[in-house]
Amino acid sequence: MAASHAAPAVGSRSNRAALLTVTCLGQFMVLLDNTIVGAALPDMQHRLHTGLTGLQWIVDAYVVLVAMLLLSGGIFADRFGRKRVFLTGVVVFTAASVLCSLAPSVGWLVVGRVLQGIGAAALSPASLALLAAAHPRPQERVKAIGLWAGLSGIGLAAGPVVGGVLTETFGWPAIFVVNLPIGLVLLVLGLRSLEESRNPGAPAIDIPGTVLSVLGVGALTYGLIEGGARGWTSPVILGSFAAGVLLLAAFVAVEARRAAPMLPLRLFRQRLFTVSSTAMVVVGFALMGSSFFFSQFFVYVQGSSILRAGLQTLPATLAMVIVSPYAGRLAARHGFRVVVTAGLALAGLGLVALGTVHADTGYGNVWWRLAIIGIGFALTMSPLTGAAIQAVSSQEGGLASGISSTTRQIGAVLGVAVLGAVVRSRQSGGASFETGLNSAFVAAGALTLATAVFTGLLLARSEPAPAPLVSLPLTPASRSPAASPAE
């Protein structure tokens, strides 16, 4: 692959500072959306007169598109211009946010979330690719990406609080309106300060693979979310599962024959890559699937206000933001297997412990469980991405990083759908919502603990990483090789 070419003007210190500001603000907006929506789910359920199925679609409609378009978004940025794709993503994401805020029904809100996912899948990898191209020296690039991850990561911690305040004061549409001023500022600053860069040698867009992956994962998601309401043996649900399997089988067949596939199947011949990717699916599954219910637990089970519930979920996100930058350094010192296994074990124990809380459990006996979950998952993400990168050649580091992010997002889609099905199944059997949540948390914890054993046995002990890995929970990445030091 040809080297990435950045405009010379990007090299000045002032231009690099402006570039860092714009890319951080763009990623901040995307990450804010990851956690701010969770805080507003109870209000959406009340005002839109929807049930658990509707809430699952509001979340998964966004995550499915991000998961399946991330790799293509990175290639688009390399081929057609990182500035152009970044600003296009900003426009789409901002316009979609306005549509979400005006949505009169769940159906329209889901449409808006789909468009938001498309915008995020363009904006996020392009922001990282812009930053990486402007810092060709590895050490400078690691520092810049570390700042990008840390500053934009404030959006993760701010989401529950901002979401709680806005929802409590103005209602759920306000959580999407907040993206309008951010998007407008990004457009003005981006047009003035960003210099165009591209990679003429970037591979062609894998349109068949992209379409098949979106349709296949979408069909499976439909079956998992709607199965509880329509009946698991209904023709529509059985048909959606069958269609999903066939579409994904076609995706594998197409990828095996393409010269430049979006998902090179040969990478999975490396045990280190396969194990790390599998574990990342579980991380996305357990983390996103359980956090989907955090605010709902505090509001519906413990009777908290939406604002208070947003504050009560903070230990998990704060722990992730604080611990995540150190995870790569720990992996470099102690090896991937030790850190990943310990992180998964912590997260699994935290989830199982969370599955034992009840309506009368005091917050003093709840917050530390959330913190343990956040610390555990923070310890896993960067090392798992680092393991995937180390399993491939240096020229494919960006691709491995992008696949790692994609597998986590796929796990997130399945987590929201499957754990939602667990809750709904318990309720249909006569159990309370509280009991259903306990079952979902315990199931997520048990799967995470099993994966800790899996990684402890199969994740090969590897040499320490040559430089600290920087990573951020829930952060998509570019496929560009220039972006290889980060997730």
Summary of the structure (lengths in Angstrom):
residues: 487
radius of gyration: 20.9
end to end distance: 19.9
largest distance: 65.9
contacts: 1998
relative contact order: 0.15
helix: 79%
strand: 1%
